[in-house]
Amino acid sequence: MVISRRTLLQATATTAASTALTGTVHARHVPETATGRPPSLSLWDEFRASPRTHPQIPFIGRAGFAGGSTPFPRRPVRADVLRYGARPDGSADAAPAINRAIAETGARGGGTVRLPAGRFRIDDIIRIGHSGVTLRGAGSGATTLYATRSLTEIIGPYGSRYGGDKSSWSWAGGLVWVCPRARYRALTEAIRAGRWPFEGWTGNRRDQWRTLARVTSAARRGDLTVTVDAPAALRPGDRVLFQLSDDPGHGLLAHMCGDVEGAAGYDWSDKTKLLSYVPYEWPVRIAAVRGRRVTLDRPLPLDARPEWVPRFTTLAAPVTGSGVEGLTIEMRETTQSPHLLDTGYNGLAMQCAWDCWADDVHVVNADNGFLLVAAKAVTLRRTRVSGRGSHHPYACREGSHDNLVEDFAVERPATPPPAGTQVHGINVEGLSSHNVWSRGRMATGTFDTHRGLPFACVRTEITLHNDGAHGGDAVAGPLYGARFTHWNVTVTNGRAGCVRIDDVAPYSATVGISEVTAFGQIDRPDFPGPLHSRLDGYGTPAVTPPNLHTAQRRLGLPAPRRQGGPR
């Protein structure tokens, strides 16, 4: 069943009139199929029949660390920060000692760096630039990193490469920053020199890559195997980028929107920020190479058509297999900055990080809580943002794919946000795809889709007080690409914006959400005409299966067998 927002508003007006006359609210009937099952079950059955290629629901069953693996690795303790001179009473800057412990552990091949219970003052950034390193506290209620300085004070002002007076610390960088050493050095050197960098997988100028192999035959979304011209540079276990370039008619961008009819007439030419995001970059692992046939570790997210010059390329070597566990990152309490002028009291950033994780981490008094920037297959589990208002409690941007945020919470601000500030909530943007937010509790914010044409993302089993606003420059293009799914969402204040998306997002699925009303909406459709979206189980945020991510994991869609060891 498909219901338009106009029909909803007419029904809402009728209900309001009835309430005014009788003082009662009539429960809305939830339609059922001929078999007596809620429509959402039919939609789930449809998905199970074609999990890699369903038109509205993306396959996200392998999102997160190591394809959704749990528990996280428990590596032996190789360093205790107390032995490096860190004091747990907050009396001195512990950042040098912590960073030495991390660097030496990484140089020795990895392991756990122990942060015992206590309050550790940090006047600098905590940097994890090696693979295989776990920074482990005694629990978020026992170990605290207390940050006294912002990123502006530590590194310097960070303007926007798109001009204006914005501060890029409003969406980038962390006071605990997981980022490859060479990438971190290049980023911070460029910022200090006033050469505002690109932040993604291929370098500050986006040209620091070389072609490994070209795809020679067309492939479809959902395929696991492609044919290449020269497989010699590809080996099982390799981490590479799959790239697609746009054609002159912007067919690639229209394809990301599901090739809806309205995308054909959309004016892409003035979307300069969006156009700077292509070529499209999707990190993937090579599972097998047999002749010129290359098998991937997960299905293609888009078609690979010849006019888009599909290829495999190199990328900045990522941090892999590193984690942050069991601690609180607390900032010196300041007043929330005006919108887009944050100074960089940011919590945890994962940048050019792949198969990494955070578990039991609490961020307090942050401009931005958790930032996934060019991140791949990262899991944030049991995380929380509290204290004064945060611009982005959670943000996922700059070509971030296959990440999982689960068992998360955004607390209501301890003090009312000052005038001129914004709280967005859980944000995704910048051609990011197949990211999942699962089992969340949000006392403030919204489901922020921040333009930049993200696609194929899922929010499931979340309770939300929907009082935030989405953001994004107009030059960043559409709010939604195809296959966004909201599944079992309870909205406690009845606000529709950014949660009910059936008349805004192309080829989307809004399933099992509370009855909501449109008011103060700024999430307007980008495309005229039919959007081919689905609205099922409306008014009943308890459809089966209750959690779309968990249900997809249980499908057990097999990954192809990988030859050789990881690289």
C-alpha positions in Angstrom: 0.0 0.0 0.0 1.3 3.5 -0.9 0.0 6.6 0.9 0.9 10.1 -0.1 1.6 12.9 2.4 -1.3 14.8 1.0 -3.6 11.9 1.9 -2.1 11.8 5.3 -2.6 15.6 5.9 -6.3 15.3 4.7 -6.8 12.5 7.1 -5.1 14.4 9.9 -7.3 17.4 9.3 -10.4 15.2 9.5 -9.2 13.7 12.7 -8.4 17.1 14.2 -11.9 18.3 13.2 -13.5 15.2 14.9 -11.4 15.8 18.0 -12.6 19.4 18.2 -16.2 18.3 18.0 -16.2 15.2 20.2 -13.1 15.5 22.3 -11.9 12.1 21.2 -9.2 10.8 18.8 -10.1 7.9 16.6 -7.5 5.2 16.1 -6.4 4.9 12.5 -6.9 1.5 10.9 -3.7 -0.2 9.7 -4.4 -2.0 6.4 -3.7 -5.7 6.0 -3.2 -7.9 3.0 -5.6 -10.5 1.8 -3.8 -13.1 3.9 -4.3 -11.0 7.1 -0.7 -10.1 7.4 0.5 -6.5 7.8 1.9 -5.1 4.6 5.4 -5.0 6.1 5.6 -8.8 6.1 4.9 -8.8 2.4 7.6 -6.3 1.9 10.0 -8.4 4.0 9.1 -11.5 1.9 9.8 -9.5 -1.2 13.2 -8.5 0.1 14.1 -12.1 1.1 13.4 -13.2 -2.5 15.9 -10.7 -3.9 18.1 -9.3 -1.1 20.9 -7.9 -3.3 18.6 -6.2 -5.8 15.4 -5.2 -4.0 14.2 -1.8 -5.5 13.5 -0.1 -2.2 15.5 -1.9 0.6 19.3 -2.1 0.5 21.2 -5.1 1.5 23.0 -4.0 4.7 23.3 -7.4 6.5 27.1 -7.2 6.5 27.5 -3.6 7.7 30.0 -2.9 10.4 33.4 -4.3 11.6 34.4 -7.5 9.8 31.1 -7.9 8.1 29.2 -7.4 11.4 31.4 -9.7 13.5 31.0 -9.7 17.3 32.6 -9.7 19.8 35.5 -7.4 19.0 39.1 -8.8 19.2 40.6 -8.9 22.7 44.3 -8.3 22.2 46.9 -8.7 24.9 47.9 -5.6 26.8 51.2 -4.3 25.5 51.3 -0.9 27.3 49.9 0.8 30.4 49.8 4.6 30.1 50.7 5.0 33.8 54.2 3.5 32.9 54.6 6.2 30.3 54.0 8.9 32.9 50.3 9.6 32.5 48.6 10.7 35.7 45.0 9.6 36.4 44.2 12.6 38.6 44.0 15.2 35.9 46.9 17.2 37.3 49.0 17.2 34.1 48.7 16.7 30.4 48.6 13.0 29.7 48.4 13.2 25.9 52.2 12.8 25.3 52.3 9.7 27.4 49.2 8.2 25.8 50.4 8.9 22.3 53.8 7.4 23.0 52.2 4.3 24.3 49.9 4.0 21.3 52.8 4.7 18.8 55.2 2.2 20.4 52.4 -0.5 20.6 51.6 0.1 16.9 55.2 0.0 15.9 55.6 -3.4 17.6 52.7 -4.9 15.6 49.7 -4.0 17.7 48.0 -4.9 20.9 46.0 -3.1 23.7 47.0 0.2 25.3 45.5 0.2 28.8 43.9 3.3 30.3 43.1 2.5 33.9 40.3 4.1 35.9 40.9 7.8 36.4 40.6 11.2 34.9 43.3 12.0 32.3 43.8 15.5 31.2 44.6 15.9 27.5 45.9 19.1 26.0 46.5 17.6 22.6 44.9 15.1 20.2 45.0 11.4 20.9 46.1 9.8 17.7 45.7 6.2 16.6 47.5 5.9 13.3 48.6 2.2 13.4 46.5 -0.9 12.5 45.8 -3.5 15.2 45.8 -1.1 18.2 43.1 -1.0 20.8 42.9 1.9 23.3 41.0 0.4 26.2 39.7 2.2 29.3 38.2 0.6 32.4 34.7 1.5 31.2 32.9 4.8 30.2 31.9 5.3 33.8 35.4 4.8 35.1 38.0 6.3 32.7 37.7 9.8 31.3 39.8 11.7 28.9 39.3 15.4 29.7 40.0 17.6 26.7 41.1 21.2 27.6 41.7 22.6 24.1 39.8 22.6 20.8 41.1 21.6 17.4 41.3 25.3 16.5 43.7 25.8 19.4 45.7 22.7 18.7 46.0 22.8 14.9 44.6 26.1 13.8 41.5 27.5 12.0 40.1 25.2 9.3 38.2 27.0 6.6 36.0 25.4 4.0 37.3 24.4 0.6 33.9 25.6 -0.8 34.5 29.2 0.4 32.6 31.4 2.9 33.5 31.8 6.6 32.5 28.3 7.7 34.7 26.3 10.0 35.4 22.7 8.8 35.8 21.7 12.4 32.0 21.8 12.3 32.2 18.4 10.6 35.8 17.1 10.7 38.5 15.9 13.1 38.4 14.5 16.6 40.2 15.0 19.8 40.6 11.2 19.6 41.4 10.7 15.9 41.8 7.3 14.3 43.5 8.1 11.0 46.6 6.6 9.1 49.8 8.4 10.1 50.6 9.6 6.6 47.1 10.7 5.9 46.9 12.6 9.3 50.2 14.3 8.6 49.1 15.4 5.1 45.7 16.7 6.4 47.1 18.7 9.3 50.0 20.2 7.3 47.5 21.4 4.7 45.2 22.9 7.3 48.0 24.7 9.0 49.1 26.1 5.6 45.6 27.2 4.7 45.3 24.8 1.8 41.9 23.3 2.7 42.1 19.6 1.8 39.7 17.0 0.5 39.3 14.5 3.3 38.6 11.2 1.5 40.2 8.1 0.3 42.5 9.4 -2.4 44.4 12.3 -0.9 44.1 16.0 -0.3 43.7 16.8 -4.0 41.7 13.6 -4.9 44.2 12.7 -7.5 46.6 10.6 -5.5 45.6 7.2 -7.0 46.5 5.0 -9.9 44.4 2.5 -11.9 44.9 -1.1 -11.1 42.4 -2.7 -13.5 39.5 -1.6 -15.7 36.1 -3.4 -15.7 35.5 -4.5 -19.3 32.0 -5.8 -19.2 28.8 -4.2 -17.8 27.8 -5.4 -14.4 24.6 -4.8 -12.4 23.9 -3.7 -8.8 24.1 -6.8 -6.7 26.6 -8.6 -8.7 29.6 -10.1 -6.8 31.8 -10.8 -9.8 33.1 -8.5 -12.6 35.5 -8.9 -15.6 38.6 -6.8 -15.8 41.2 -6.2 -18.5 44.4 -6.9 -16.4 44.0 -8.8 -13.2 47.7 -9.1 -12.4 47.6 -6.1 -9.9 44.6 -7.6 -8.0 45.1 -10.3 -5.4 42.7 -11.9 -2.9 42.6 -9.9 0.3 43.5 -6.6 -1.3 41.7 -3.5 -0.2 41.0 -1.3 -3.2 38.7 1.4 -4.5 36.0 0.7 -7.0 35.6 4.0 -9.0 32.8 5.3 -11.3 33.1 8.5 -13.2 30.1 10.5 -14.2 29.1 10.9 -17.9 28.3 14.4 -19.5 24.6 13.9 -19.0 25.1 13.0 -15.3 23.6 9.5 -15.8 25.6 8.2 -12.8 24.0 10.7 -10.4 20.6 9.9 -11.8 21.3 6.2 -11.3 22.1 6.9 -7.6 18.6 8.3 -7.4 17.1 5.0 -8.8 16.8 6.4 -12.4 13.5 8.0 -11.4 11.8 9.9 -14.2 12.1 13.2 -12.4 15.9 12.9 -12.2 16.2 13.3 -16.0 15.1 16.9 -15.8 17.1 17.8 -12.6 19.6 20.5 -13.0 22.9 18.9 -11.9 25.1 21.5 -13.6 25.0 24.1 -10.7 25.5 21.4 -8.0 29.2 22.2 -7.7 29.8 20.7 -4.3 28.1 17.4 -5.4 30.1 17.3 -8.6 33.3 17.6 -6.6 32.5 14.2 -5.0 32.8 12.3 -8.2 34.4 10.0 -9.3 32.4 7.9 -6.9 34.7 5.9 -4.6 33.6 2.6 -2.9 36.2 0.7 -0.9 36.0 -3.0 -1.3 38.1 -6.2 -0.7 39.0 -8.6 -3.4 37.7 -12.1 -2.5 39.0 -14.1 -5.4 40.7 -13.8 -8.8 40.1 -16.4 -11.4 41.5 -15.5 -14.8 39.9 -12.1 -15.6 37.0 -12.7 -13.3 37.3 -10.8 -10.0 35.0 -11.6 -7.1 34.2 -9.0 -4.4 33.5 -9.5 -0.7 30.1 -7.8 -1.0 27.6 -7.0 -3.8 28.2 -4.0 -6.1 26.2 -1.0 -4.7 25.5 0.4 -8.2 25.6 -0.7 -11.9 29.0 -0.6 -13.6 28.2 0.7 -17.0 30.9 1.3 -19.7 30.1 5.1 -20.0 31.1 5.5 -16.3 34.6 4.0 -16.9 34.4 1.5 -14.0 37.8 0.6 -12.5 39.7 -0.5 -9.5 42.3 1.9 -8.1 44.7 2.4 -5.2 43.7 4.3 -2.1 45.3 5.8 1.0 46.4 2.9 3.1 43.8 2.7 5.8 44.0 2.0 9.5 42.5 -1.5 10.0 41.5 -3.5 13.0 41.9 -0.7 15.6 39.4 0.1 18.3 38.6 2.5 21.2 36.8 1.0 24.2 35.5 1.8 27.6 36.0 5.5 28.2 34.4 8.9 28.3 35.7 11.8 26.1 34.7 14.9 28.0 35.3 18.4 26.7 36.0 21.5 28.7 32.5 23.0 28.9 31.9 25.9 26.5 28.9 27.5 25.0 27.7 25.9 21.8 29.1 27.9 18.8 26.9 29.5 16.2 26.0 27.2 13.3 29.0 26.2 11.1 31.4 28.0 13.3 32.5 25.2 15.7 36.0 25.4 17.1 36.5 21.7 17.2 35.6 20.3 20.6 34.9 17.0 18.7 34.9 13.6 20.3 35.9 10.5 18.3 36.7 10.7 14.5 37.3 7.6 12.3 39.0 8.7 9.1 40.3 6.4 6.4 39.5 3.7 8.9 38.3 0.3 7.8 37.2 -2.6 10.0 37.6 -0.5 13.1 35.3 -0.1 16.1 34.3 1.9 19.2 32.5 0.2 22.1 31.2 1.7 25.4 32.4 5.3 24.5 30.6 8.3 25.9 31.2 11.9 24.6 30.3 14.9 26.7 30.0 18.6 25.9 31.1 18.2 22.2 30.6 20.3 19.1 30.5 16.9 17.3 30.3 13.6 19.0 31.2 10.8 16.6 32.5 11.5 13.1 32.8 8.8 10.3 34.8 10.5 7.5 35.8 8.3 4.6 35.2 5.3 6.9 34.4 1.8 5.8 32.9 -1.1 7.8 33.3 0.6 11.2 31.1 -0.3 14.1 30.1 2.1 16.9 28.5 0.1 19.6 27.1 1.3 23.0 28.0 4.9 22.3 26.3 8.0 23.8 26.4 11.8 23.4 25.4 14.1 26.3 26.1 17.4 28.0 25.5 20.7 26.2 24.1 20.7 22.6 26.1 19.1 19.8 26.0 20.3 16.2 26.3 16.7 14.9 26.0 14.0 17.6 26.7 11.5 14.8 27.9 12.3 11.3 28.8 9.9 8.4 30.3 11.7 5.4 32.9 11.9 2.6 32.3 8.5 1.0 31.7 6.5 4.1 30.2 3.0 3.4 28.9 -0.1 5.2 29.2 1.4 8.7 27.0 0.3 11.7 26.0 2.5 14.7 24.0 0.3 17.2 22.8 0.7 20.7 23.4 4.4 20.7 21.9 7.4 22.5 21.6 11.1 22.0 20.7 12.8 25.3 18.7 16.0 25.6 21.0 19.0 26.0 21.8 19.8 29.6 21.3 23.5 28.8 19.0 25.1 26.1 20.9 25.6 22.8 21.8 29.3 22.2 20.1 31.2 19.4 21.8 30.6 16.0 22.8 27.0 16.7 21.5 23.8 15.2 21.3 20.2 16.3 21.1 17.8 13.4 21.1 14.3 15.0 22.3 11.3 13.0 23.7 12.7 9.7 24.7 11.1 6.5 26.0 12.8 3.4 28.6 12.9 0.6 27.8 9.9 -1.6 27.9 7.7 1.5 25.9 4.4 1.3 24.9 1.2 3.1 25.2 2.8 6.6 23.0 1.6 9.4 21.7 3.2 12.6 20.1 0.5 14.8 18.5 0.3 18.3 18.9 4.0 19.1 17.4 6.4 21.6 17.3 10.0 20.6 16.0 12.6 23.0 16.8 15.3 20.5 17.8 15.7 16.8 16.4 14.1 13.7 17.3 11.7 10.9 19.5 14.2 9.1 20.3 13.6 5.5 22.6 16.4 4.7 22.4 16.5 0.9 25.4 15.3 -1.1 23.2 12.4 -2.4 23.7 9.7 0.1 21.9 6.5 -0.8 20.9 3.0 0.4 21.1 3.7 4.2 18.9 2.2 7.0 17.6 3.5 10.3 15.8 0.8 12.3 14.3 0.3 15.8 14.9 3.8 17.0 12.9 6.0 19.4 13.1 9.7 18.5 12.0 13.0 19.9 12.1 14.6 16.4 13.1 18.3 17.0 16.2 18.7 14.8 16.7 19.9 11.3 18.5 18.6 8.3 21.2 20.7 6.7 23.3 20.8 3.6 24.2 23.4 0.9 21.9 23.6 -2.1 25.0 23.2 -4.3 25.4 19.7 -2.7 22.4 18.4 -4.6 19.6 16.1 -3.6 18.8 15.1 0.0 18.2 11.4 -0.9 19.4 8.9 -3.4 17.6 5.6 -3.8 16.9 2.9 -1.2 16.7 4.7 2.0 14.7 2.6 4.6 13.2 3.7 7.9 12.0 0.5 9.7 10.2 0.5 13.1 10.7 4.1 14.3 8.8 5.5 17.2 8.4 9.3 17.0 7.4 10.6 20.5 6.3 14.1 19.4 4.5 13.3 16.2 6.8 15.3 13.8 7.1 13.8 10.3 10.1 15.7 9.0 13.0 13.5 7.9 11.4 10.3 9.2 8.4 9.8 7.0 10.1 10.0 3.6 7.8 8.2 1.1 7.0 11.4 -0.8 10.6 12.8 -0.6 13.1 10.0 -1.2 13.1 8.0 -4.4 12.7 4.2 -4.3 12.5 4.4 -0.5 10.7 2.3 2.2 9.1 3.9 5.3 7.9 0.9 7.3 6.4 0.7 10.8 6.6 4.3 11.9 4.4 6.2 14.3 1.6 8.4 13.0 3.2 11.7 12.3 2.2 15.2 11.1 3.9 17.5 8.6 4.8 20.8 10.1 7.7 23.2 9.7 8.9 20.9 6.9 12.0 21.8 4.9 12.6 18.3 3.5 11.1 19.0 0.1 11.1 16.6 -2.9 14.0 17.1 -5.3 12.3 15.3 -8.2 8.8 15.7 -9.7 6.7 12.7 -10.7 6.5 9.2 -9.2 9.2 8.3 -6.7 8.3 4.6 -6.5 8.5 4.7 -2.7 6.7 2.4 -0.2 4.8 3.2 3.0 3.8 0.1 4.9 2.7 -0.7 8.4 2.0 3.0 8.9 1.1 3.9 12.5 2.5 0.6 13.9 6.2 0.9 14.9 6.2 -2.8 15.9 6.2 -4.7 12.6 8.0 -8.0 12.0 10.9 -8.3 11.8 11.5 -5.7 14.5 15.1 -4.8 13.4 15.9 -4.8 9.7 19.7 -5.1 10.2 19.4 -8.0 12.6 17.0 -9.8 10.3 19.2 -9.3 7.3 22.2 -10.7 9.2 20.2 -13.8 10.0 19.4 -14.4 6.4 23.0 -15.7 6.2 23.7 -14.4 2.7 27.0 -16.1 2.1 30.1 -14.1 1.3 32.3 -15.5 -1.4 35.2 -17.5 -0.2 38.4 -15.5 -0.2 41.7 -16.9 -1.5 44.8 -16.2 0.5 45.3 -14.1 3.5 44.4 -10.5 4.3 46.5 -7.6 3.1 
